[in-house]
Amino acid sequence: MGVSSVTERSAKDVVGEMFRRQPAGDPTVLDDLVAQHLTLHGRHRRSTMPLLAPLSPSGRAGAWTFIHIWRVADGVIVEHWACRDDMGLVEQLSG
């Protein structure tokens, strides 16, 4: 499998639309797959998501890492896989 410049441009454009308002590193493209590593940074002020519901707001800073992989066909994202470090975030915020 090699990098296809036509697929690379269309895949980058499709995935790029998702990140116009959020800075992210350059995606890696191989044929019809696009992979991107993201780290979100923030401060624990509320616990509005189920993952953090058991935790009282700590005021601690945290970094949440993700890896996303998309498959693009005909200019459309047709598959998406993701992995995020939930336990790492909980450990950071719970002290």
N, C-alpha and C positions, 0 to 999 in steps of 0.2 A: 504494500500500500504506500502510495506517495502523496505528497501534498499537491492538490489540484488548484491552480490559481483561480479558475472560474468558480469552483465550489468554495474556495477560501473567501473570495469577495462576497458572494451571496450569503454565506453562512455568517460572516462577520457583520454584514449589514443587518441581518435578521436578529441576531443576538444583541447587536449594538443598540437597537431600538429599545431593548428592555433596560439598558443601563444609561440612558441619556442623562438622567437626573442623579445617578449614584456613581461616584467614581469607582472604577474597578481596574484591575490590571488588564493587560492585553490578553485576549483569549488565544488559546492554542487551537489550531485548526488542522485536521487530518481528514482528507476526503470530505465526507458528509457529517463529520463529528466536530463539535466545538466544545472545548473544556475550559473552565475558568475557575480560579481559586479566588475567593473573596474573604475579607475580614471586616466585619462590622464592629465599630467601636462605640461605646456608649456608657452611660451611668445608670445604675439600677435605682430608678425613682418610683416605679410602680411595678406591680406584678400582674399584668393583664393577660398574659398567655399561660395556658395550662402548665407548661414546663416550669414556670416560675411561681405558680400559684401558692405552693407551700412556703415560699420565702417572703418574709417581711422586707419591704424596700430597705436596702442596706446603704445606699448612697455610694457604693463601691463602683469603680470603673471596671469595665469588662471588655473583652474582645471575643467575638464569636466567629469561628472560621467555618467556611463552607467550600465544597467543591460541587460545581454543576457541570453536567455533560448533556449536551443537546444533540439530537440528530435532525438535520435539516434536509428536506426534500422539496424541490420545486419552490424554493423561497419561503417555505413554511416550516416551523418547528413541529415535528411529528412525534418526537419522543423526548423525554426529559428524565434524567436521573440526578439525584442530589444526595449529598452526605454532609451533615453538619455536626459539629462537636458540642452536643447538648450537655454532656457531662462535664466537659471542660468549662463551659459557661457557668453551670450550677456551682462547681467547685470555686470558681473565682468570686462569685457573688455571695456565697454562703460563708466565706472566710476559711 
